[in-house]
Amino acid sequence: MTSHQPHSPLDGVRILDFTIYQNGPWATVMLADMGADVIKIEAPPGGDPGRNLGRPDAGPNAVNAYFETMNRNKRSMVLDLGKDEGRQLLYKMVPHADVVVQNFRHGVAERLGLDYATLSKHNPKIICASVTGFGRKGPHAKHRVFDTLGQARGGLIDALRRGGDEERVVPGPSGIGDQSGAIMLAYSIMLALFARERFGIGQDVEISQLGSQMTLQGLGINSRLFDPGAATLRAGTKSAMFMTYRCKDGKWIALAAVHTQTYFEQFCDAVGHRELLADERFKSHEARSRNGQNLLYALDAVFVERTRDEWLAHLYPLDIICTPVQSYAELPNDPQVIANEYIVELEHPVRGKIKQVGIPTKLSATPGRIRHTSPKLGQNTNEVLLEFGFTQAEIDAARKQGVI
């Protein structure tokens, strides 16, 4: 077994990970970062399709950012659940595991014998976790779903429209639907592990992309439910003080103000435009809400007077609530990112030194750690099966049967 830092929160937790692509794999990365032994079980011959995403001729062990991101700290074994011998091998592993995770299309797990009803017969305390697209119930439960569809159906894409523009809007960046679903899945698995510690039970755990997207936007959706007729930030620019502005150098700055008259006066003094205080449209919070578009245009003219760095250097000491709008390229040089290790450097066996997003959760006594990069396909099959109690002769026989 790959050694790792002692006293991580999930030391000793074994996870059989059948997930592919992004929303499942990122959830198990989060758990692996905290010490769980995540065994990535992949189907032959090519394994997780994410291994070769965007590189159809590169082979199953090609190095790409997508797979590296989604599979660090894991071990890989190959197992063919399409064969009865493969399923029987799995059922011998399940009693020695804590969690089984999969994100197959609804109904596939049952067909492969990977569902909770089947696995709990072999281990009553097993936790089976799955990700669906739109939930297990309803007319579209069996529809195939990728990140863009989760964002679309959950309201995020529409919420990203600017200024009521009816032109086409595009999905949010970097698989935000998958990522939010993964975070929800990791959280749900942790709840099930905690419940097992307290009550000694296993259970079936399910989250969906649709539900996760709606949870991500809980305040916005609840605000709409609470007051269906209220103007939205998208269509009505309800608050120009919670907005982004282009500066003289073309870079952007973001504001997030408190809704008090005292703060607005402080802000107008700081940007050198006290005349805004005399404008009837901006004399109170209620007036500024009614005339948000007008204030937005006024502040557009203010912020083009200086570069972004000039504004930040000026506004930070005055306690104006603002920050730069940064690109991915700027993040590695952000002093906050560096100081808090939100991006870390790793040694990759092929690429040498690489950088990756770090671990945001900081635990003083039981910290997480990035132990190694993603595994090659089937790299750990032999060692994993030996750890699960199989003899070398049994492993050799399974290999001859073509199930590993």
N, C-alpha and C positions, 0 to 999 in steps of 0.2 A: 504494500500500500504506500502511496506517496505520503511522505511525512509532512506534517504541517504544525503550525504553532500550537502548543498545548493551551488548553483553557479557552478556546474559542467557544462561542455560545452553542454551536451545533456540533461540537465534537461528539463522535460516536453515532450520529444520525446518518443512516444509509438511505440514499434516494436512488431509485431506478428511474432514469429519465428517458422516456421515449419521445420527447418533444422534438419538433423540427422548426426550422426557420427562426422566428424571433420571439413571439410572445411567451411561449413556454420556456425556451432556452434562457432568456434573460431572467426569468423568475428563478431558475435553478442556479444561474450564476450568482444571484444575490444570496442564495442559501449556501452555495459553495464558498463564497467569500467569507462567510461566517463559520466555516469549519466543517460543513456537511460533506460527507463522502458521496459526491454525485457521480454515478456511473451512467454515462451516456450510452444507451443501447441503440445501435443503429442497424437498419436493415441492409442486407447485401443487395446488389454489389457496391452501390455508391454511397450508402449512408445518408446522412442528413443532406437534402438538396442545397442547404446553405453553404456547404463546403465548396461548391463550385458556382455559386451565384454570380452571374454575369461573366463567367469564364467557362463556356461550355466545353472547351477542348483542353482544359488545364489539368484534369484528373482529380481524383478524390482527396488528394493530399496537397492541393494547391493552397497557397497562403493568400487569404483575402481578409480585409478589415472586418467584413460582416461576420464571418465565422469566428474569427479571433475574438471579436467583441462578445459574441453570444456563448462562448464555450470555454473560457478560461477556468482554471481550477477544477476541471472535470477529468475523468478517465473515460476511455472509449472501449466498448466491446461490440462485436458484431453478433447478431442473433436474428434468425429468420423465424418470425412468428407465423409465417404462412404455412409452415410445416408442423405437423403434430409433434414431432420430436423437439422442435424448438419451443413450443408451448409447454411441453412437459419439463424441459430444462428450466424454463422460467418459473414454473410452479414449485420447483425445488429451491429456487432462490428467494421466493417471496417470504417464506417464514423467517428469513434472516434480514429482511429489509423493513424500513419504517414507512417509506412513502413510495408510491408509484405515480408518476406524472405523465400525462399524454395530452396532446392537442390535435388529435385526429378529428376528421369530420364526424359529426354526430352519427353514431351507429357503427362506426368502424371498430371502436374498442370492443364492443360486444361481439362483433364478428371474429375478432382475433383472440377472444377470451381474456381481454385486458381490462374488463369492467369490474366494478366493486363487487357485484354479486358473485362473480367467479373467483376473484382473488381473495375475498374474505373467507372463503371456504378453506384456503390454505394458510391464512393468517388472520384471525378475527380482529386483531389490533391494527391491521394495515390501514393506512390512509391513502385513498385513491383520489388524485386531484386531476381535474381536466379543465380545459379552456374550450368554450364553444364560441360561435360567432354571435348569434342573436339570442342565446339561451336555449335550454333543452325543450321548452314548451312553446306552443304557438305554431302558426302555419308555415313559418320560414325557419324552423329549427334545424332543418337539414341543409339549408343553403350554405354553399361554400363562402367563406369570408376571408379577405385579406385586409390589411391595415386601412387602406383607403375607404373601404366599405364601412368599417367600424367608425371611422371619423365622420363619414357622411350620414349614416343612420343615427348616430348619437348626437348630432347637432353641431359638432365642432366646425366642420367646413363652412356651414352657413354663418356661424358666429364670427368667422374670420373675415367676412366681407368688410370692406372699409367704406364708411360714409354712405351706406345704403346702395352702393354700386351694384347694379343688377348683372354686370358682366360675369363671365365664368370665374369662379374662385378655385384655387388649387388646394390640395390637402396640406396639412401641417407638416413640418419637417421631420425627417429621421424616424419615421414609423411611430409617431406619438401614440397612435391607437394601440399598436402592439406593446409599446413600452408601458403605457398606463395599465393595460391588461396584465402585463407581467408583474408589475408591482402589486396589483390587487391579488394575483395568484400567490405570490410569495407571502403576502400578509395572511391570506386564507389558510395556507399550509401551516404557517406558524400558529394560527389559532387552533387548528386541528391537533397539532403536536402538543400544545398547551392543554387542550381538553383531554388528550390521552393521558398526560401526566397526572391530571387531577382525577379523572373518572375511569381510566383504564380501558377506554373504548377506541376503536378505529371508526372511520366514517368516510362517506363519499363527499367530496368537495368539488363544487363547480362554480366557475365564474365565466362571464362572457365579455366579449369586446364591447357590445352594446351597453351592458350594465356598467362596465368600467369607464367608458367614455362619459356616461351620464353622471357617474360619481365624480369624475374629474371636474365637471362643470356644475357641481351641485348648487352652488350659490346662484349662478346665472339662471339655471332651470327653475329653481325654487322661487327666485324673484319674479320670473315670468308667471309661475303658477299662482303666486300671491297676488300679483296685480297684472292681469293679462293685457291691460290697456296702456301700461307704462311704456314710455319711449325706451329703446335699448341703446346701449353705447354705440352699437354698430350703425343704426339708422339715424339716431338723433344726436350723436356726439354729446351725451348727457353731461359730461364733465371734461372740460378742456384741461383741467388740472391733473387728470389721470390720463396722460397722453404722451406721444412721442413727437419730437420736433427736429427738423433738419437744421444743422448749424452751418456756419459760413464755409467750412471745409467739406461740406457734403456728408459729414458723419452725423449721427443722430444721438439725441439725448432723451431720456425718459423722465417724466415727472410722476410723482405719486403723493399728492398733497393731503393734508387734513382739512376737513370742511369747516374751518372757523374763519371768522372775519379777521381775527388777529393774525393768523398765518397768511392770509391773502395779502394783508398789508405788509407783512414782513417780506413776502415774495416780491411784491411790486417794488419795494425799496431795494431789494437785492438785485433785481434786474435793471434798476434805474428807470422805471416807468411808472411813477406815481400818478401820472395822468389817468391811468386805468381805474384808479380809485374814485375819480370824479365822474366816471362814465356811469350814467343811470342804469345801463344794462348789466353792470358788474358790481353794484353797490352792496349786494347781499348774496349769500349762498343760493337762495331761491332765484334771484335775478340771474346769477351766473348759470344756473341749471337751465333756465328758460332760454338763455341766449348763449348756450355752449358753443354753437358754430361760430358766432361772432367773436367770442373770446379766443377760440382756436385760431382764427385768422389773424387776430391781433398779436397773439404769441408767436405765430409763424414769422411775423415781421420782426419780433424781438430777438428770436434766437439766431437769425441769420446775421446778426451784428458781430458775432464772435465765433471762433472755432470751438469745437466740442471740448478740447482740452483746456482752452481759455475759460469756458463757462464752468467746467468742473473745478478748476483751480480757484475760481472766484466764489462759486456757490457752496462748496463743501464747508469752508470755514464759517459760513453764515448759517449753517444748519438747514439749508434748503434741501428737501427730500428729492434727490435725483440720482441718476446713475447713467453710465454710457450704455447705448444699445450696441452690443458687441457681436461680431461675426465669430464663426468657429475658429477662424485663423487668429483672432485676437485672444481667445481664451487661455492658451498656454502661457501667455505673458502677463496675465492678470495677477497682480500681487496677492489678491485674496485666494485665487485658485492655487497659486504656488504655496502660500502659507498653510493652507488647509489640506494640501495633498489631494485636491479634487482631480488632478491629472498626475499620474505617476509613471515612472520609467521601469520597463521590464526588459529582461534578456530573452530574446526569441532565438530558438535554435537555427532558424533560417535567415531571418532578417537582422539579427543582432539586436542592438538596443532599439526598443520601440516605446512609444508612449500610449497610455490608455486612460480612460476615465477611471478615477479611483473609487474608493468606498466612502460614501457620504456619511454613513452612520459611525459615530465616534463613541466607542465604549471604553471606559478607563481601565477596567479590570480584565475584560474578555474581548479584546479588539479583533476585528476581522483582518484578513491579509490576503493579498494576491500571491499565491504560491507558485503558479506556473501558467504558461500559456496553453492554448487549446491542444488537445491530443490528436495524433494521426488516427485515421480510421482503423479501429480494431487494435490499437496499440496495446491495450491493457487486458485483452480478452483472457489470456491464459492466467495472469496473476489474479484477476477478479474471480474467476471460477475456482481457483485453488483456495482463495480466501473463503468462498462460500461452501467449501467442504467437498468439492469434486476431486476425484483422483486424476492423475495425469492420464491414466488409461481411459477414463470416462471422457475427458476433454478430447483426447485423440479420436475417440469413437464419434463424438459429436462433430468433429471437424470432417471426418470421412463422410458423415451423413449430409454435410453441407449446411448445417444449421448455425455454425459459428464461423 
